[in-house]
Amino acid sequence: MAGARHRLIAPRAPLTAPVAPTIEAVGDVDVTSTRMRSSIRAAVERYVIRGGREGYDRLLLLARDRRPDTAALLQRAGAGPGMRCADLGCGGGEVTLELAALVGASGSATGVDMDGLKLDLARAAAARRGIANAEFVELNVNEWNETAAYDLVFSRFVLQHLRHPVDMLQRMWAAVRPGGVIVVEDADFDGWCCHPFNDGFEFFLRTYGQVLARSGGDHTFGRKLYAGFIEAGIPAPDVRLVQPVYLEGDAKWLPWTTLDASGDAIIAEGVASAEEVQTALASLSAFTEDASTLISGPRIFQAWARR
């Protein structure tokens, strides 16, 4: 498993300060301007998880792990041929492409995200797979506002990062056409657990919650999703709960990759020092590699309602 980590996330220099934008080429994608642009927007939004290519790779890992549950949710919500769909905070675009496949050539899927590099990589993935009915729009979701434009509006693991998640739900609901659906997934990070106890894992839980709160987010928002729907004026949604368990495999590295990707923000916000982050990463890496350990993911709340 040690090799698996290095395949998933390229080794980085020890954390000492927030990483500045860099100029590089990724495959056939020119990321010079998009990396700088997305870095600036991320600073304004204070999104705590690193973006760019490393963020894209982490999101691919997350998407592979979450795909079965998300696909089942979209099917329950009625995603099907001919629908026009929006995926807000789409990241690497994997759910956008899933929606594009579900709705077929007579439908469409639009992914919206503020990280231009991730969107360039998502467009390249769509081209490789021959998916012509998906498009990607570079925009902060806080600035997104459409009315009665979609048959299905979706977001996953976005609301926990926002200062005003109910406002986002209201705008999502306003964008749903009569007969359409709003579909949301979000996590309650208090559901994470492991056995046996590990210092690095506990550091991950504590510091992620703290840095998210300082950035205006709420790491427990998943449990509040039902109440958020009601407060936003959306009819009582269908709600289900899923929770993954990891004994082995790439997905077991999600806590490590999340801590690594939020390390810059943890240091910048003064939640912990660079040395403390590195020590926790080393401890969590050894724990994850140990085949006798268990990690349970967060409680993931799924909610959907029809207009």
Secondary structure per residue as TSV (DSSP state, phi and psi in degrees):
chain	resnum	aa	ss	phi	psi
A	1	M	-	360.0	-23.6
A	2	A	H	-58.7	-39.2
A	3	G	H	-65.8	-32.6
A	4	A	H	-61.0	-39.6
A	5	R	H	-60.0	-43.2
A	6	H	H	-73.8	-22.3
A	7	R	H	-73.2	-33.7
A	8	L	H	-77.8	-47.5
A	9	I	S	-129.2	123.4
A	10	A	-	-63.4	142.7
A	11	P	-	-57.0	142.7
A	12	R	-	-121.0	160.1
A	13	A	-	-67.2	154.6
A	14	P	-	-54.2	140.9
A	15	L	-	-71.4	128.0
A	16	T	S	-129.8	-28.7
A	17	A	S	-163.4	165.7
A	18	P	-	-53.7	136.3
A	19	V	-	-76.5	129.4
A	20	A	-	-77.7	157.4
A	21	P	-	-59.0	143.8
A	22	T	-	-123.1	163.5
A	23	I	-	-107.5	126.5
A	24	E	-	-157.5	170.9
A	25	A	E	-119.4	137.6
A	26	V	E	-121.5	106.4
A	27	G	T	57.6	-127.6
A	28	D	T	-99.2	17.9
A	29	V	E	-103.5	122.5
A	30	D	E	-84.5	113.5
A	31	V	-	-108.7	10.2
A	32	T	H	-57.5	-54.6
A	33	S	H	-78.6	-37.2
A	34	T	H	-68.8	-34.6
A	35	R	H	-64.2	-45.4
A	36	M	H	-64.8	-43.2
A	37	R	H	-64.3	-45.3
A	38	S	H	-68.4	-32.4
A	39	S	H	-63.8	-42.6
A	40	I	H	-63.0	-45.6
A	41	R	H	-65.8	-38.4
A	42	A	H	-62.6	-36.8
A	43	A	H	-64.7	-41.3
A	44	V	H	-63.5	-43.0
A	45	E	H	-78.3	-20.6
A	46	R	T	60.8	38.8
A	47	Y	-	-68.9	127.1
A	48	V	-	-86.2	-12.2
A	49	I	S	-102.2	129.3
A	50	R	-	-55.6	138.0
A	51	G	-	-97.4	-146.0
A	52	G	H	68.9	-157.8
A	53	R	H	-64.8	-42.0
A	54	E	H	-63.1	-40.9
A	55	G	H	-63.4	-38.2
A	56	Y	H	-63.4	-45.3
A	57	D	H	-62.3	-40.6
A	58	R	H	-62.8	-41.1
A	59	L	H	-68.0	-31.3
A	60	L	H	-63.7	-41.7
A	61	L	H	-61.3	-46.7
A	62	L	H	-61.7	-41.8
A	63	A	H	-64.2	-40.1
A	64	R	H	-63.0	-39.6
A	65	D	H	-69.5	-41.5
A	66	R	H	-88.7	-9.2
A	67	R	H	-55.0	-47.9
A	68	P	H	-58.6	-44.2
A	69	D	H	-70.1	-39.4
A	70	T	H	-68.7	-41.1
A	71	A	H	-61.7	-41.1
A	72	A	H	-63.9	-39.7
A	73	L	H	-63.0	-46.0
A	74	L	H	-62.5	-36.3
A	75	Q	H	-68.4	-40.9
A	76	R	H	-62.3	-36.0
A	77	A	T	-77.1	-8.0
A	78	G	T	94.7	18.8
A	79	A	-	-61.0	129.6
A	80	G	-	-163.7	-176.9
A	81	P	T	-53.3	139.2
A	82	G	T	85.9	-5.6
A	83	M	-	-79.3	148.2
A	84	R	E	-101.9	123.4
A	85	C	E	-124.3	151.4
A	86	A	E	-126.3	138.1
A	87	D	E	-121.7	105.4
A	88	L	E	-92.5	134.0
A	89	G	T	65.9	47.6
A	90	C	-	-71.8	-15.9
A	91	G	T	59.5	-122.5
A	92	G	T	-76.6	-2.8
A	93	G	-	84.1	9.9
A	94	E	H	-66.2	-38.6
A	95	V	H	-71.0	-36.1
A	96	T	H	-56.7	-45.2
A	97	L	H	-69.4	-33.7
A	98	E	H	-63.0	-44.6
A	99	L	H	-63.1	-41.8
A	100	A	H	-59.4	-38.9
A	101	A	H	-68.7	-38.0
A	102	L	H	-68.2	-36.9
A	103	V	H	-88.0	-15.7
A	104	G	-	73.0	-176.4
A	105	A	T	-64.2	-24.1
A	106	S	T	-82.5	-6.1
A	107	G	S	-117.6	-173.2
A	108	S	E	-153.3	160.0
A	109	A	E	-137.5	131.2
A	110	T	E	-118.3	122.3
A	111	G	E	-98.4	135.6
A	112	V	E	-122.4	127.5
A	113	D	E	-158.8	156.7
A	114	M	S	-92.8	-5.8
A	115	D	-	-93.8	99.9
A	116	G	H	-62.9	-34.4
A	117	L	H	-64.6	-46.2
A	118	K	H	-58.4	-38.9
A	119	L	H	-67.7	-38.3
A	120	D	H	-60.9	-41.9
A	121	L	H	-67.8	-35.3
A	122	A	H	-66.3	-40.7
A	123	R	H	-62.9	-40.9
A	124	A	H	-64.1	-38.8
A	125	A	H	-64.5	-40.5
A	126	A	H	-62.7	-41.5
A	127	A	H	-64.8	-42.2
A	128	R	H	-62.0	-36.0
A	129	R	H	-88.3	-1.7
A	130	G	T	71.1	29.8
A	131	I	-	-94.5	111.2
A	132	A	-	-101.4	-8.6
A	133	N	S	-104.6	23.5
A	134	A	E	-119.8	137.8
A	135	E	E	-132.4	159.1
A	136	F	E	-130.9	132.0
A	137	V	E	-118.2	126.9
A	138	E	E	-85.3	108.8
A	139	L	-	-163.0	139.3
A	140	N	-	-66.4	129.1
A	141	V	G	-62.1	-22.2
A	142	N	G	-69.0	-17.1
A	143	E	G	-100.3	-4.9
A	144	W	-	-78.2	133.5
A	145	N	-	-160.1	109.4
A	146	E	-	-134.6	157.4
A	147	T	S	-123.2	125.4
A	148	A	S	46.5	46.8
A	149	A	-	-106.0	-14.9
A	150	Y	E	-134.7	153.2
A	151	D	E	-85.8	-22.5
A	152	L	E	-148.0	127.6
A	153	V	E	-121.2	127.3
A	154	F	E	-129.1	148.4
A	155	S	E	-149.5	149.7
A	156	R	E	-137.1	124.5
A	157	F	S	57.2	36.9
A	158	V	-	-107.6	-44.7
A	159	L	G	-61.4	-30.8
A	160	Q	G	-62.5	-19.8
A	161	H	G	-92.5	-7.0
A	162	L	-	-99.6	144.8
A	163	R	S	-68.5	-31.4
A	164	H	-	-129.6	70.3
A	165	P	H	-64.3	-31.8
A	166	V	H	-67.9	-36.9
A	167	D	H	-59.1	-41.5
A	168	M	H	-63.1	-42.5
A	169	L	H	-61.7	-40.2
A	170	Q	H	-62.2	-42.2
A	171	R	H	-69.2	-36.4
A	172	M	H	-62.5	-44.0
A	173	W	H	-64.9	-38.9
A	174	A	H	-63.9	-27.0
A	175	A	T	-81.9	-8.0
A	176	V	E	-85.5	128.3
A	177	R	E	-72.1	158.7
A	178	P	E	-53.8	130.7
A	179	G	E	88.6	-9.1
A	180	G	E	-87.4	-177.8
A	181	V	E	-134.6	148.9
A	182	I	E	-106.3	133.3
A	183	V	E	-133.2	125.9
A	184	V	E	-137.3	139.8
A	185	E	E	-124.2	135.0
A	186	D	E	-151.0	160.7
A	187	A	E	-107.6	150.8
A	188	D	E	-109.8	102.7
A	189	F	G	-67.9	-15.6
A	190	D	G	-66.1	-12.6
A	191	G	G	-77.5	-17.6
A	192	W	-	-58.7	138.3
A	193	C	E	-155.7	165.7
A	194	C	E	-146.8	165.1
A	195	H	E	-148.6	132.8
A	196	P	S	-75.0	-177.1
A	197	F	-	-59.0	142.8
A	198	N	-	-141.4	129.1
A	199	D	H	-60.0	-42.1
A	200	G	H	-64.5	-39.5
A	201	F	H	-65.8	-44.3
A	202	E	H	-64.8	-35.4
A	203	F	H	-62.8	-44.2
A	204	F	H	-56.1	-49.4
A	205	L	H	-63.9	-46.4
A	206	R	H	-66.6	-48.5
A	207	T	H	-73.5	-34.2
A	208	Y	H	-63.8	-45.4
A	209	G	H	-60.9	-41.0
A	210	Q	H	-68.1	-45.4
A	211	V	H	-71.2	-33.0
A	212	L	H	-65.2	-42.4
A	213	A	H	-62.6	-40.5
A	214	R	H	-67.1	-22.2
A	215	S	T	-93.5	4.6
A	216	G	T	95.8	2.8
A	217	G	-	-94.8	-176.1
A	218	D	-	-144.7	108.6
A	219	H	T	-71.3	-8.4
A	220	T	T	-105.5	12.4
A	221	F	G	-60.5	-25.8
A	222	G	G	-51.8	-44.3
A	223	R	G	-67.9	-18.7
A	224	K	G	-96.8	4.1
A	225	L	H	-63.6	-43.1
A	226	Y	H	-60.0	-47.8
A	227	A	H	-62.5	-35.7
A	228	G	H	-63.0	-41.1
A	229	F	H	-58.6	-48.6
A	230	I	H	-62.6	-45.7
A	231	E	H	-62.3	-32.5
A	232	A	T	-78.2	-2.9
A	233	G	T	83.1	20.5
A	234	I	-	-95.0	138.8
A	235	P	-	-54.6	150.3
A	236	A	-	-49.2	122.0
A	237	P	-	-84.1	161.6
A	238	D	E	-72.7	130.8
A	239	V	E	-127.4	134.4
A	240	R	E	-134.9	158.9
A	241	L	E	-124.2	131.7
A	242	V	E	-128.5	149.7
A	243	Q	-	-147.6	118.7
A	244	P	-	-81.6	154.3
A	245	V	E	-127.7	133.3
A	246	Y	E	-119.2	120.9
A	247	L	S	-106.3	-28.6
A	248	E	S	-162.3	-179.2
A	249	G	S	89.3	170.9
A	250	D	G	-59.7	-38.8
A	251	A	G	-64.1	-21.8
A	252	K	G	-63.3	-18.5
A	253	W	G	-85.4	1.1
A	254	L	H	-58.5	-41.9
A	255	P	H	-59.8	-42.4
A	256	W	H	-62.9	-47.3
A	257	T	H	-65.4	-34.3
A	258	T	H	-69.7	-42.2
A	259	L	H	-63.7	-43.8
A	260	D	H	-60.4	-42.4
A	261	A	H	-75.3	-20.3
A	262	S	H	-102.0	2.1
A	263	G	H	-59.4	-40.6
A	264	D	H	-60.2	-44.2
A	265	A	H	-68.1	-38.3
A	266	I	H	-59.5	-42.9
A	267	I	H	-70.7	-46.5
A	268	A	H	-60.9	-34.6
A	269	E	T	-85.2	-2.6
A	270	G	T	74.7	17.8
A	271	V	S	-71.2	-36.2
A	272	A	S	-157.2	164.1
A	273	S	-	-86.2	164.7
A	274	A	H	-59.8	-39.9
A	275	E	H	-62.8	-41.3
A	276	E	H	-64.9	-39.3
A	277	V	H	-63.7	-45.3
A	278	Q	H	-63.9	-40.2
A	279	T	H	-62.9	-42.5
A	280	A	H	-66.0	-40.0
A	281	L	H	-62.4	-41.8
A	282	A	H	-64.4	-43.1
A	283	S	H	-64.2	-44.6
A	284	L	H	-68.4	-33.5
A	285	S	H	-62.7	-48.1
A	286	A	H	-63.1	-38.9
A	287	F	H	-63.9	-44.3
A	288	T	H	-65.9	-36.5
A	289	E	H	-68.5	-23.5
A	290	D	-	-73.2	116.3
A	291	A	T	-67.7	-11.8
A	292	S	T	-90.7	-1.9
A	293	T	-	-96.3	158.2
A	294	L	E	-127.9	137.8
A	295	I	E	-126.9	129.9
A	296	S	E	-108.0	134.1
A	297	G	-	-74.8	-177.3
A	298	P	-	-71.6	162.5
A	299	R	E	-72.7	123.8
A	300	I	E	-109.5	116.0
A	301	F	E	-94.1	129.7
A	302	Q	E	-114.0	129.6
A	303	A	E	-139.0	140.7
A	304	W	E	-149.6	150.4
A	305	A	E	-145.5	148.5
A	306	R	E	-105.6	139.4
A	307	R	-	-83.4	360.0
